[in-house]
């Protein structure tokens, strides 16, 4: 029998760009290393990769459900889509539509609050203007609601863009995720909201989605979905969860303010107002790729090459070090 393995020619896959900061963090042997590239919300527990999401009530519900005698099926929703073409325009948000870059009946991907990943949300007036233009151009809105409540701390306020379009008479899709605002990132819990003009159309769409689900994942794990369903349908748990949401949003806002204040106090070059103007989990710091590399190599601070920081990664233990590291990177590298 040949000693060669059947897998001897298998090549090692290259690391996905979004996973590179984590790989660098894992390989970094320095005891002071800091990871700012978390994908979920982390508040006040531990340090580095070991920190855990803090959303008490969903965690209690999980223990309750896991202790049950049955885990009955919960039908999931999924969706498929055609080709989505991003606009190449670097102009303000209205220009591609006003110039006619988007053909009639185009699907337009819109991020409700907070915008993922930039955190730069439109104002209510801008949303109204955008809805008006999209209505005239007959464009189809496809919303992404990835972290409802974590922009303002108010579930209703963060859903304003979606509700505005519904009141304007739009048919639309909305992919809603509960991964971040429930601390269930590993479960990928979410749903597809479908708004149509009549029930017959809705039933037809649902039948098509059912087919997609059966081909994609016939019987997916449902513990995360059951946690969300239990919390949303229990008034006491729902109110407790909303309090957790407000706490997390307040924590993110405070981290933004503290980082901006630290950088200003250090006299760091540039303006840092964008940190507090942005909302939600992520902040585009404005750091260049070379400055990010400087942070990795010389300060053992790991974040995405685009300068994106997960604001929940900051805490009282690392804030000063991160601020001084950014200050040094900005002053040392263009």
N, C-alpha and C positions, 0 to 999 in steps of 0.2 A: 504493500500500500504506500502511495506517495506521501512523503513527509510534508509536502507543501500544503499550506492551508487554503481552503476554498476562498478565503478572504484576503489572500496575500496581496492582491492588486487593489484593494480598497483604499482609497485616499482619505486623508483626514479632511473633513469639511471645514471651510473657513468660517470664522466666527461672524455672526450677523452683526451689522454695525451697532444696533441698539444693545447688544450683549457685550460689546467690547469693554465698556467701563467696568462691568462686573468681573470680567475675566482679568482685567488689569488689577482690580482690587484684590481678587483671590490670590493672584501671583505675587502681590506686593507683600514682603515679609516685615515691613516696618510696623512697629507696634502702635505708632500714632496715626496710621492710615485712616482715612475717612471716606465713606461712600455716599455720594450725593445723587446717585442715579436710580434710586428705588422707583419702582413702577406703581406701588401702592401708597397708602397713607400710613405713616408711622409716627406715633406720638409717645414720647417719654418713657419708652421701655427699652433698656439696654443700649448697646452701641454698635455701630456698623451694620453688617448684614443680619446680626442676630436680633435686631429690634423687631417688635411685633406690632401689628395693627391693633389699635385700642378702640373697639366698639363693643362695649360690654353686653348689651342685650342680645344681638345676633349670636354671640358666643354662647350665652345661656340657652338660647333656643336650640342651637346645634346639639348641646349636651342632652336636651330633652328629647329631641327627635332621634338621636342615636340610641337612646335607651328604649325606644318603642319596639313593638313586636313586628311591625311591618313598615316597609318603605315603598308605599304604592307609587305607581307611575304618575308623573305629571307631564302632560304633553308640552314639549318645547316648541318654540317658534324659531325658524331660521329663514334666510332669504338668499336669493341669488340676484345678480345684477348684470347688466351689460357693460360695455366698455365705458369707463369714466375718464374723461379727458380734462386735466387741469388747465386753467387758463395760464398763458405765459405772461400775462400782463403784470407789471409791477406797480400799476397805478392804484389809486384808492379803490376801496371795495366795490363801488358802483360802476366803475368805468368799463369793465369787460361787458357788462350787460347793456349799458347805454350805447356802446359802440356797435353792439350786435355781434360780439365775438361768440356768444352762446346761441346756437341755432334754436329755433322754436321747438318746444317739447324736450329740450335738454334736461338732464337730471343735474341738479345743483346740490352739492354736498354742503350743508350748513351745520356749524357747531353752535349749539345752544350754550348757555353759561354753565360752567366756565369753558372758554374755548380751549380745545386740546389740539396742539400742545403749547400754544403761545400764551394763553391767559389773557389775551387782548380781546375783550368783548365789545360788541357794538352797543351803542346807547339805544334806549327805547325809540328815540326819534330816527336813528339810522335803521333800525329793524323795520320801522313803519315805511320808510322810504324804500328799502330793499324789497319789501313785500309788494309795494305798489309797482315797482319796475318789473318784478318777476311776473306779476299778474298780467301786465301789458305785453310782455314778451312770451307769455304762455310757457313758463319754465316750471319744472316739477321739483319741489323741495324735498330733499332727503336729509332729515335732521340726524345728528349724532348727539345724544344726551348721555355723556359718559360719566359725569360725577355730579349729578343734581344735588344742590344744597351746599356744595363745597366752595362755591364762588362767594355767595353772600351769607350763607348760613340759613337761608330761607328757601324751602323747596318751591314755593309758589313763585317767588321772584326769579329764581333760576329757570323756571319753565315758561317765563313770559314770552320769549320769542316763538316757541312752539304754539302756545295758545293764541298769540296774535295772528299767526298764519291760519289757524283753524277758524277764528272768528272772521277772517277775511274771505272764507269760502274755499280755501285751497284743499285739494286732495293731496295727501302727502304720506310719506313713510317716516318713521322715527325709530332708529336703532337705539334702544335704551339699555345702559349697562348698570348693574348693581355691584360691580366688582369693588370699586373704590369706596363708595359711600356705605357699603355694608362690611367692608373688610374681608371680602370673599374673592380676592383676586385669583386664587388658584382654581376656583370653581367656575369662572367665566359665566356668571349668571346674568341674563339679560332677556329682553323681549323685543319684538318688532311691533310697534304701534302702526296701525293702518287706518288712515282716515279716507273714506270714500263718500260719494254723494248719495249712495243708496245701499240698502242691505244686500240686494242681489249681487251687486258687484263685490261687496265684502265677502260674501259666501264663496263666490267663484275664486277670489284671490286666496282665501283660506284653503280651499281645496288644492290649489297649486302649491302653496307653502307646505301642506301636509306631505305631498309627494317628495318635495325637496328634503324634508326632514327624514323621511324613511330611507332615502338614498344616502344622506349624509351621516346620520347617526340614528339608528333605529331606537335604541334604548340607552340614552346617555345617563350618567350619574345624576341624581336629582336632589341630593341633600341640600346643596346651596339654594336651589330653587324653592325647596320647601321652607327653608329658613326665611327667605324673603317673603313668601306667601303668608307664612304664619305671622310675621311681624306686621306686615301691611294690613292684615285683616283682624288684628287684635288692638283695640283702642289704647290699652295701657302700654303695650309693647311699642306701638307706633309712636306714641308721645315720648316715650323714653328714647327711642331711636332718633326722633327729631331733636331732642336735647343733645344727643351725642353728635349729631350733624352740626349743630350750632357751636358746640365746643371745638370740634375739629376745624371749622371754618375760622373761628376766632383765633385758634392756635396758628393757622397758616398766615392770617393777616398780621399777627404779632411778630411772627418770624420774618415776614417781609419788612416790616417797619424796623425791627432790630438790626437786620442786615444792612439796610439802607443807612440807618443812623450810624452804625459802626464805620461803614465806608466813608461817609461824610466826615466823621470825626477824625479819621486817619488822613483825610485830605486826598483820597484816591482820585486820580485823574478821571475826568468824564462826569456825566450826570447819571444819577442812579434812581431818578424818580420813576423810571419804568418798572422798577421792582414792586412798588406799591400800587402803581396803576394797573398792573396785571392782577388777575384773580385766579383762585383755584390752587391746585397742587403744584403746578410747574411754573417756572420762571425762565424766560430766555434772558440770560444774564448780559448778553452782548459781548462776552469774552470771545476772542478769536481762537481758531484752532491751535495756533502756536502758544497762546496763553494757557489754554486747557492742557496742552502737552507739558508746559512748564509746571503746572500744578501737579500733574501726575508724577513727573520725574523728581522734582525738587521739593515738593511739599506733601506728597503722598495723599493728595486730595483727588478723588476720582469722580468724574462727571462726563456727560456726553460730549463728543467733539464739537457739537453745535453750541456748547455753552449752557445747555439746559440743566437746571437744578430742580430737584424735587424739594420744595420748601419744607416739607415735613421731616426731611433728613436733618434739619438744623435743630439744635437744642442748646441748653445752657452749658453743656460740656464741650461743645465744638464750635460754637458761634464765633468766639474771639479768634480762634485759630483759623477758621475758614475766611473771616474778614481780612485778617492780616495776610493770609496766603493770596487772596485775590488782589489785595493792595500791592504785594510784591510782584505778582505776575503782570499786573497792568503797568507798573513802573519799570519793569525789566524787559518786557517783550512787547513788540508792536502788535 
